[in-house]
Amino acid sequence: MKKTLAILMSLVLILSIAACRAKKDADPAAPADTASANGVTVKVIAVHKTSDSNGNPIAAIELEFTNDNADPVSFLGVAQAVLFQDGIEMTASELFLENDFDWDSYYTEIKDGATISVFVPAPLKSDGPVEVKIDIMDYTKWKSVASTSIELPLAD
């Protein structure tokens, strides 16, 4: 009886150590590609390399935007995207864009339960990866209520 109990306790100890080891080996540093709050969800899909109408290289950030609110909303009305490359924010006062992507999706209102692809343009500084930071905003308080940041390579 004592031997059986000792063997069972040893087995429980071995299994618990193995379980703890398995949890430790999981990848907790995997970057999140989705932000959700206030009934909207934004998922980063890809960073496409394209060019503007002058032939200058730009990034087209592809996002999946879902509205689960009762009221129609646009991406611009509830979220913002900040893009970085080589540690520097990618900004431009005006971009003249090719017709490869639905650039108007940034402003398009969608109803409850709808999902669209949203494209955000930014001038490229290099061929390196692009960090995409998404903030779901509460514009009544001018603060971010959810955010995510992920670095992605350029895709053609």
Secondary structure in CASP SS format (residue, H / E / C, confidence):
PFRMAT SS
TARGET T0000
AUTHOR 0000-0000-0000
METHOD secondary structure of the structure
MODEL  1
M C 1.00
K H 1.00
K H 1.00
T H 1.00
L H 1.00
A H 1.00
I H 1.00
L H 1.00
M H 1.00
S H 1.00
L H 1.00
V H 1.00
L H 1.00
I H 1.00
L H 1.00
S H 1.00
I H 1.00
A H 1.00
A H 1.00
C H 1.00
R H 1.00
A H 1.00
K H 1.00
K H 1.00
D H 1.00
A C 1.00
D C 1.00
P C 1.00
A C 1.00
A C 1.00
P C 1.00
A C 1.00
D C 1.00
T E 1.00
A E 1.00
S E 1.00
A E 1.00
N C 1.00
G C 1.00
V E 1.00
T E 1.00
V E 1.00
K E 1.00
V E 1.00
I E 1.00
A E 1.00
V E 1.00
H E 1.00
K E 1.00
T E 1.00
S E 1.00
D E 1.00
S C 1.00
N C 1.00
G C 1.00
N C 1.00
P E 1.00
I E 1.00
A E 1.00
A E 1.00
I E 1.00
E E 1.00
L E 1.00
E E 1.00
F E 1.00
T E 1.00
N E 1.00
D C 1.00
N C 1.00
A C 1.00
D C 1.00
P C 1.00
V E 1.00
S E 1.00
F H 1.00
L H 1.00
G H 1.00
V H 1.00
A E 1.00
Q E 1.00
A E 1.00
V E 1.00
L E 1.00
F E 1.00
Q E 1.00
D C 1.00
G C 1.00
I E 1.00
E E 1.00
M C 1.00
T C 1.00
A C 1.00
S C 1.00
E C 1.00
L C 1.00
F C 1.00
L E 1.00
E C 1.00
N C 1.00
D C 1.00
F C 1.00
D C 1.00
W H 1.00
D H 1.00
S H 1.00
Y H 1.00
Y C 1.00
T C 1.00
E E 1.00
I E 1.00
K C 1.00
D C 1.00
G C 1.00
A C 1.00
T E 1.00
I E 1.00
S E 1.00
V E 1.00
F E 1.00
V E 1.00
P E 1.00
A E 1.00
P E 1.00
L C 1.00
K C 1.00
S C 1.00
D C 1.00
G C 1.00
P C 1.00
V E 1.00
E E 1.00
V E 1.00
K E 1.00
I E 1.00
D E 1.00
I E 1.00
M E 1.00
D E 1.00
Y C 1.00
T C 1.00
K C 1.00
W C 1.00
K E 1.00
S E 1.00
V E 1.00
A E 1.00
S E 1.00
T E 1.00
S E 1.00
I E 1.00
E E 1.00
L E 1.00
P C 1.00
L E 1.00
A E 1.00
D C 1.00
END
